[in-house]
Structure formats: structure tokens, C-alpha cells
Amino acid sequence: MRLLPLLLLVICSPWPLLQSADAGRTLAEAGAARRPRVRAVSLGGWLVTEGWVKPSLFDGIPNNDLLDGTQLQFKSVARNRYLAAEQGGGGAIVADREQPSGWETFKLWRINETTFNFRVFGNQFVGVDISGRVVATATTPGPSETFQLVRRDGDKTRVRIRAPNGLFLQAKTMDSVTADHSEDTNWGDDDPSVFVTNSVAHLQGEYQLCNGYGIRKARQVLRDHWRTFITESDFSFIASSGLNAVRIPVGWWIASDPRPPRPFVGGSLRALDNAFRWAEKYNLDIIVDLHAAPGSQNPYEHSATRDGSQEWGTRDESIAQTVQVIDFLASRYAESPSLLAVSLLNSPLAPGATLRSLTKYYRLGYDAVRRHTRTAYVVMPARLAADDTELLGFAGRFSRAVLDVHYYNLFSAARSIASPPTRTSTS
Ligand SMILES: *[C@@H]1O[C@H](CO)[C@@H](O)[C@H](O)[C@H]1NC(C)=O
């Protein structure tokens, strides 16, 4: 029983190939003074939630199939057509599409178990204008972009959508959707306020878990998970199994523990402190890995994205904020003999994470680590979906820097740096 999490981690978390950019030495060789070679396991799904690692974490969330980032398509039963945001957003919502695709897909922002904002392809939010027409024009959601999903008893896929004015959306014609249907319904195929939903994608990351439960319950669920999923006996087992290091993914909100911004909850810092204590006791090294950066550096759930959008690095503020997180981690653990490395950013995805913003950040992040320690390695992960070697020259200019590339050779026959095997693949 106790072995299960570790086993999962060994199998499912491909350890990135570590190649020191420092005079061509491998990280293993450089660390040889103390130990012959780094043989590490990544403790994925512990301090940064990844639903596939432990799906049961989500079991207690009401309407847990309607979490942040869930992508829904709505077919009007009366019109037998899908709702669409014309041009992907910026104008009207219509009900005339025979086949659903991007413009017919709506991403949820969850307010509570029944109340949501709907984000369209072009990132606008669905709302109701003053004439009662349903449009997708708002760039941030407010009260007129807040809807209630009412599910039919006994058939969760059949829904009605209650607008802020208390009335229901209906597709009276194919050309427009209006917020003016009364409460009455027979849920029949002739009712223009009834829609059948397809759920085409979902995310199960830290954002979904915390916002799904709400702060109080999320704190309880996560503290339980942090306390039990990886324990001191796992560190003892890891050490006795011939490994000599662990990689620990953390999220940016750990730097504002115990009271991080909503919806994240505090407590992972204490778990990381414990990990250092155990690592020191069992003579293991730790690679602290910033796995989720503010704004999200990739669209996968393990970057703690709300809805799959990737905004890290698009503004200097997110870079500055991320450097502060690195500074915090380096300063806190610099004195620990177990601090082997700080990894600056897991799996930044090209082209959203630009080479320019990434190298700017790596330079600043490197300096932040060096302010506190001259010996810890600084890991600079390569961009997913880009040339693995593009950072080789850059990283080579720093002392004790490590280029991190991910080979997913356990998951598919083909090497898949350019296209990770699934949207939810871990790194
Ligand atoms: C959800 O939020 C809406 C809007 O703020 C509120 O009217 C409703 O009572 C809430 N429902 C629950 C179950 O908390």
C-alpha cells in the first residue's frame, strides 16, 4: 500500500536527462565529490496537484465534472444546432452550427458548484447585453457574465442556463440567443431553453481542486494529502533503494504560505520543510523544482492554470514575481546540506513562453539563487515544442547551470519532446 505512490512516481515521472552546461560535465560527475551519480525520483503529484496521479482527491467536490477549465459544447435540442461565439468571440452568440469545434466550445470559470462564467475561443466572456441578447464581448467577467447551470434531475447532460436577470437563455431562432425564457419547462425537445452538453476537455490541477472545494475544505483535503502521500518512511525507502536524490515540484504560491492568493491554500511550505529534514536525515539530496509559475508557463494542469491559458512571461510582472519565488526558496534552503539544485521552471511551452522572456528570467533566476548559494546547481529547463539544444549556448555561460530536457521514452514509441503524449502528461 505504502509503495504505491512511489511506484507510480518512478514509472510515471520521467526523470529529465541532466546535462551540465558547465564545461560539459554531467551533473552527476560534478556532484561526484559526495556521491557517484544523481539517481533521483520526482515526487510528482505531492505538493502540486495532478489529477491523474491521485484522482480520488477530487471525489468530494460537488459537481466535480464542472471544474475550472472544463470545456463544454451546448446543443439546442429545439434547433438541433450548437451554440457558437461568432468569429470566436467579440460579438453575438448564435445557435446555428451543425458541428462543434473551437468557436462552439466554452471554458468554465467556476464561481461555485452551480454558478459559472463561460469563456469563449477568443478569451472573451459570455454575457447579456442591455437588450437581453447573449454576446461574448467582456474581457473580464462581472455580474452580467455570471450564469447558473441547472441540470435536469437524472440526466446531467441536459441543462438550462439561467442568466443574471433570473430568466433562462433560449435559442428562439438560429441567429440569436436571448435571456428571456421563463422558469417553466417540460425538458422536452421542443423547449428552446434546453441544451444537451458535451464535455470535451477538463483539467484536474491545483486550481481546480482548490476552487472546486473552496478554501476551507481544500485546506483540509490538501493537508491530509501532503501528510500522507509522501512520508518520512518514503524517504527512508528511497535512500535504501539506491537512489540518492528527490525532485520536488512546488507551486509559486508556496512563497506566500501560509496565506497565498485565492484559491490556493497554505501548508505546502511546511511539507517542503519536512522533506528537507528527512532528506538530511537519510542523506538524500533535493532538487526543488518550480513546477507552476504565476500566469502558467504551459496549458497543462500541473502548471496550475485555471482554464488552459498560458500567460507566464507575457508581462514583466510575472517574471519579477517568479524571481521572487526562486529567491524565497533559495534563501530558505541554501544552508541545507541537502539542497542540490533549484530548477527554475518546469516545461515552459513554446511559442507562448518566448525565448526572450525565458532567457531574461533564467538570468534573473540564476542570480537570485546565487545570492544565497554558490554551490547549488541552477536547472534551466528547455522549452517543450522547441529545439532541445537552443539553450545550450546560453546555459553554458553560467557556472553550475544545468540544462533540463525531457525525453518521454516511457510513454510512447516515438520520442515526443515536440508533442507530449497527452495534454495531461506530467513533467
Ligand atoms: C453560488 O453563487 C451564486 C452567485 O453568487 C449565489 O446566488 C448562489 O447562492 C451560490 N450557490 C451556492 C450553492 O453557494
The ligand as a Tripos MOL2 file, in Angstrom:
@<TRIPOS>MOLECULE
LIG
   14    14     1     0     0
SMALL
NO_CHARGES

@<TRIPOS>ATOM
      1 C1        -23.4490   30.4340   -5.9240 C.3       1 LIG1
      2 O1        -23.2170   31.7930   -6.2440 O.3       1 LIG1
      3 C2        -24.4040   32.4970   -6.5930 C.3       1 LIG1
      4 C3        -23.9790   33.8540   -7.0970 C.3       1 LIG1
      5 O2        -23.0740   34.4660   -6.2350 O.3       1 LIG1
      6 C4        -25.3440   32.5350   -5.4140 C.3       1 LIG1
      7 O3        -26.5220   33.2200   -5.7730 O.3       1 LIG1
      8 C5        -25.6630   31.0960   -5.0190 C.3       1 LIG1
      9 O4        -26.4600   31.0880   -3.8690 O.3       1 LIG1
     10 C6        -24.3960   30.3100   -4.7570 C.3       1 LIG1
     11 N1        -24.7450   28.9170   -4.5820 N.am      1 LIG1
     12 C7        -24.1520   28.1290   -3.6870 C.2       1 LIG1
     13 C8        -24.5680   26.7070   -3.6770 C.3       1 LIG1
     14 O5        -23.3140   28.5510   -2.9200 O.2       1 LIG1
@<TRIPOS>BOND
     1     1     2 1
     2     1    10 1
     3     2     3 1
     4     3     4 1
     5     3     6 1
     6     4     5 1
     7     6     7 1
     8     6     8 1
     9     8     9 1
    10     8    10 1
    11    10    11 1
    12    11    12 1
    13    12    13 1
    14    12    14 2
@<TRIPOS>SUBSTRUCTURE
     1 LIG1         1 GROUP 0 **** ****
